[in-house]
Amino acid sequence: MVASSPHVEEHQWFAIVNPVAGNGRGLDEFPRISKLLREQQIHCEAVFSEHKFHAVELTVEAVRRGYRRIIAVGGDGTLHEVVNGLFIQQVVPPSEVLLAVIAVGSGNDWIRMFGIPQNCADAIRAIREEHSFLQDVGVVSYEEAKYRQSRYMVNVAGAGYEAQVVRCFNHLKKKGRRGRWLYTWSVIRSFFRYKPTGTKVWVDGKRVYNDLLLSIALGVGKYNGGGIQQLPDAVADDGMFDISLVRPIHFWHIIFRFHKLFNGKIYEIRHILRERGGTIRIESSPEIEVELDGELLGHTPLEFTMLRRAIRVVVSREFLESME
């Protein structure tokens, strides 16, 4: 837990550092990050997370102590936990806490949406400038261990093949595998092992799909999988999910159009359909798994709803200018 403090200054930050993010990059980089924060006169208390979901607990306790500025030093999974902590705490509305990210993870997809630099020094300068934006947050209700549970998401969720890729990726990491191509290998390996599933999808109460489905992605943000633009038209504050439905497809069809996954032209692949909406329901037979912001959760049936402009995040100046 976070040690008690007699008083928290209004502009003081609380940094939650994931030491195992990015294959240990969180731990390796933090001495330099700490120095850069001091040089930018960003005063903060830093605490290392020690286990899965610890960042949730640290966030709840930090807000209870009076912190209204939190830095997540880690990857998309660390950010996911901090955001869920913001919604668990009951002291202030989540939007009253300013949230910043210094990305040291393996995917770092959330920052791509908001133009936040991968370089730590540049990311810290963005924190110093405090350009902020109110972004949407998705809520997913899912089944796990025969209980209905819910979780908050800030980037992209995926079900079916998407979740299988995450499962494969996590399995390889636990076995000690490393390297920039690990996720790509997980994508290829899972493609030949995963079978399309009979799936029904409702968007805002209207059934839009009832057939075999390979995968579905829903998002507040555009990117997942280390830079894939699976939802290239997503707008982070419009109160709507962008949805990509991937029908069964041959691998060779993807190979020759692989570049379209990264250049924003994914919908030129005829097997991929686009939908948009504020509430989504997904049913399947058999059950399919779901992942949120790269974190594997439970399975169908799934229900998604959107909370519009629910958290305040630090973004780049360029992103704000692009929104004008």
Steps between C-alpha positions, in 0.01 A plus 500: 500500500594867468646653815289771657592863438396803704443723200504474120580816304249592230748454214679197639493184290477138606693260275405132481791310348466149360853356532429203273343702214679460169695193617646694793536833324287664768761422764800572278372835377362643822824655637525701178126579505528621858789730405308641203195566718714697745659698216154597376406597858228237513475409867377148556491210738577170329390151602574170324218256436580155639243268345209484257222748588728676752483815286121497556553501877771767481274727295210470744728578793672792325168670426384439857814675624429806288695447178327640193788443256616145421772378264489141376853386419448176313312356205136479397433247775625739768279778362205259496545427871539867595182594312305222671633630832365845415152354455518285813587791729203702626673820616471712184363454146770328288516802267634714786826304501752591229658184359830489311697214346872439458499198271758230571289199398523267204200619297437859615194531277298749707762776466496473119143630493591818690836580343693438822866429417657161568813685608487548877652850496243625249215329687607675821507836323139433395414435864664828596284685243183328636299510178198293597205334331181335627479157336226240493520182707335173406340265752481129423286244682623144455469149641777348715484201735118501460480858634416820318784752529585839352814692412592839351701546178680799352624366169395183314322177591505185294310172502557171323825481306610833655489349848671181382796707376532665842482159670776364275714813548469486879581127499820555301606786730449280807726239339773765480473576130603852403537710187318754287352226278334313786160660441523443124581134562198480735280646224617237249494206739152584629361545149559136413370372833187711550171401336230756407200486732128549451446853632213746536569874537252771593583872467267744675234227518520402131644164400775572245669159479395135529755269340841344546744764628877486531544806719350824623669815626328791675675817597527846639844521337636408159795273574573158646752220453802732497384752239229321299228750403212263553257787562644782285194727518455489879442834675584499870224733621198437275321263736515217246689174458659435165463130417688276257344163420737254334328227304677168429796570272785305343848579628632579153230765465639676808866462399454691175310776680701505821607862449136609514493400869749778574416780256137564598348317201387185678143533369627457145536132593154373403487243781505777761177684577457825692229598747459781754285534809470583867379161628612161369398147591688189385382141534671190364485122491732372630620774737785725387746688719539878526805718561498864611799727436709185460373339822329162463169479690196273479269398215169555325230615534651851494335839540679828427383849596676835465565771758555820308795728591548313827873543579745787450831399340820681405540515121736669257444854377489363145211270585293788641573709192387214275167488686424868436 
